């Protein structure tokens, strides 16, 4: 996507989705193992907080994109549920870019 991608609701949603998905993977595959295998809880607190903020932004961006693009409820539910799966937001991005 170009630098203009933040000017549209879809562009913002995809960028936030990428950041949210990345933070989720960092939390699952780096911070959590550090906490439980190396007794280092600090990364979970930091990445967990960042991920929580990004998740809220993702939900808000999803709501905005839903209104602007008049997405069907099925699309909204799928987009929301995919945010709970590792790599889910990346999969959603591929789907939405194909539909463009």
N, C-alpha and C positions, 0 to 999 in steps of 0.2 A: 504494500500500500504506500501511497505517496504521503508527503507531508500534509496534504489537504484532507487526509483521512479523519482527522479530529473535528472537521467542520460538519460532519454528518452524524446523525444518531447511530447509524449502523457502524460507521468508522470508530466512533468512541466506544461502542459496545464491544467491538472486536478487539480493540486495544486493551480495554479493561479486562476482557475475557482472557487475553493472553497473559496479562500480568497476574490475574487471579489464579489461572491454571499453573503458571510457573511457581507462584508462591506456595500453592498446594503441594506441588512435587518437591519443592525444597523442604517443606515442612515434613512430608512423609518420608523422604529418602535421605535427608541429611540431618535435619534438626532432631527428629524423633530417635533415629539410631544413636546420635550423640548423647541424647538424654539417657537412654536406657542401656547403652553399651559402654559409654565413657563417663557416665555420671556427670554430664554437662547439661543442666536444665536451662541455662540462659538462652541458647539459640531457639528453643521452643517458645519461650516467652516473647522474644523479639519477632521471630518469623510468624508465630501464631497471631500476634497483634496485627502485624502487617497484613496477613492473610485475612483476618477478620474484617479489617477496614476495606480491603479490596473486594471481599465478598459482598459487603453492603453496597459498595459502588457498582458492582456487577448487577445486583438486583435492581438498583435504581436505573442503571443504563438499560437493562432489559425492559423495565416498565416504560421508559421513554421511547425506546425503539418499537415496542409493542403499539404504543399510541400513534407514533408517527407513521409506521408502516402497516398498521392495522393487521397485525399478525393474528392468526387463529389461536384459540386457546391451546390447541394441541401443540403448536410450535412453541408457545410460551412455556408450557409444562415441560416439554422435552429440553428446552434451553436451560430451565431451572434445574431439572434433575441431573443433566449432564455436568453441572458445576460440582456435583458431589462425587464424581468419578475421576480418578486419575486420568489425565489426558482427555477428559470429556470436553473441555472448552476448546481444545485444539481440533477435535473431531467436529464440533459444532461450527467452528470457523470454516473448515473445509466445505461443509454442507451449505452454509450461507453464501460463501463466495461462488459456489457453483450455481446457486439460484439467482444471483445478481444479474 
